[in-house]
Amino acid sequence: MKSSKEEIVEWCRHYLANLLSVSIETVDPDADFDRLGVDSALAVSLLIDVEEHYGVDLPPEALFENPSINAVAAYLHAQITENVAQA
């Protein structure tokens, strides 16, 4: 699956808005996950669904190393691009 960084950001924003029961406008893609109210259980849910949706293995430490939606989207986009290049 080929996705732009912007598409990944929007998918993550929609996902977290739904998970947190807030409007998408309140989900700042530059805010740290803890500031958004994402605890470890929600982070695991995000990891699992991102892996299923994008077919990319996302190790748990990736969320700590990339603690915002924009950072995770950049990481995922790089992984997807690398996987496509290797295919």
KAJO-V807966 format. One line per field, one symbol per residue. ss: DSSP state (@ for helix, = for strand, . for the rest). phi: phi as a letter, one per 40 degrees, with the letter a starting at -180 (. if undefined). burial: + if it has 24 or more other ideal C-beta (glycine too) atoms within 12 Angstrom, else -. Layout:
ss=???
phi=???
burial=???
This chain:
ss=....@@@@@@@@@@@@@@@@...@@@.....=@@@@...@@@@@@@@@@@@@@@.....@@@@@@..=@@@@@@@@@@@@@@@@@@.
phi=.bbcdcccdcccccdcccccfbccccccccccdcccgcccccccccdccccccbgbcbcdcccccbcaccccccccccccccccccc
burial=--+-+--++-+++-+++-++------+-+---+--+-+---++--++--+---+-+-+---++--+-++++++++++-++-------
